[in-house]
Amino acid sequence: MADLTTLAVVKIDANISGVDADRDTLLESLIDGVSAQMQDWMSREIPSATATDEKIDSVGEIKIQTIHYPIVTVTTLTEDAVALVEDTDFEMNEEDLRRGQITRISGNNTQPWASGKRVVKITYVHGFATVPVSLENAATALVVARFFETIQSGKGWRGLASKGVDPAASINYDKDIWTRETIPAMAPFRRMVA
């Protein structure tokens, strides 16, 4: 899976300058982990990628649903091993592309897809050319929060809520960043499976 943020963006957010190979390796690892965790929660990949030979079941409706979306382009599409041609045998309007849906047509009319298991096979490009800003910001904040929890950061946790002046005073941390910031950013992009 591709990352939702970059080392450069994370270092700016965390006010980190210079190059430290060990620290930068740790940050890259955190970026990979956070990006995978967020995309797993959303049940989808966000950055642009290619789905190759995805097999789709059909119950004979006029639309089929791809696993990934939005659809950028369809490279190949077959139904019962017969190659179909875009705008002749199938079509996608802007809303279909956004939702990952493909409509079966014949001439100017819609028609149902053939029914069966794995009856449609498709190769297509999907996702976003650039990561939506809300997801990049959420991923960056989560990476920085996790970095500041490490000993290597040499700092306190990013979500420090309060600390008394007295050295013996209690310290309170706000570690609810996932629920408070990350989930609301991801929710509009979450893939809902029927």
Order of alpha helices (4+ residues) and beta strands (2+ residues): alpha-alpha-beta-beta-beta-beta-beta-alpha-beta-beta-beta-alpha-beta-beta-alpha
